[in-house]
Amino acid sequence: MAKTVEPDRQDTSAAQAAEDLNILMPNKTIPLAGENIEVKEYPFMVWLKLKPRCHGLVEDLAEFIERENDILTDELLEFFENHFQFMTTLLCESINQPVEFLEQLGDEEMNLLLMNWWVVNKHFFLKSANRLLRAKALKDQISDGQTLSNSLSHTDIIE
């Protein structure tokens, strides 16, 4: 007697596991300079070491967010170009390559790297930029005469 197997359930479980893993480990592998290079998410401790040096970058990113308009790809690329001196450090840390590796990349490969690096690591920068905006809004509220206790909610304290 034949037994019915439910392959869809197994396929769904595998797809869900792959999606969960992608959320936990969002690394991307891309072709650069004839190699497959892994663009890695910063481990938390690495981010904590990099973060103090990213303040200017985070401030400028907060200005983008504050506009409340969609950020165009060209604007994001220009943002990276304007901060490229420090971007090289961030990129090299993510792909575990020396600066000389970046210097050999053409425009198309560099754009591919920048966009993938952003996809993998943007949450660190966006969270910091949003914290900066919340702190600015709180400062503005306090200077407008509101008290700190009236301005903070329970969720603000937890975040």
MOFENMO-V961592 format. One record per pair of residues at least 12 apart in sequence whose C-alpha atoms are under 8 Angstrom apart, sorted by the first residue. I is the first residue (numbers start at 1). J is the second residue. Records with the same first field share a line. If there is no record, write none. Layout:
I = J + J
//
This chain:
25 = 41
26 = 40 + 41 + 120
27 = 39 + 40 + 41 + 120
28 = 40 + 116 + 120
30 = 112 + 113
32 = 105 + 109 + 113
33 = 104 + 105 + 109
37 = 95
38 = 95
39 = 94 + 95 + 113 + 116 + 117 + 120
40 = 94 + 95 + 117 + 120 + 121
41 = 94 + 120 + 121
42 = 93 + 94 + 121
47 = 124
57 = 83
58 = 125 + 126 + 128 + 129
59 = 129 + 132
61 = 125 + 126 + 129
62 = 126 + 129 + 130 + 132 + 133
65 = 129 + 130
66 = 133
77 = 111 + 114
80 = 114
88 = 102
91 = 114 + 117
94 = 117
138 = 151
//
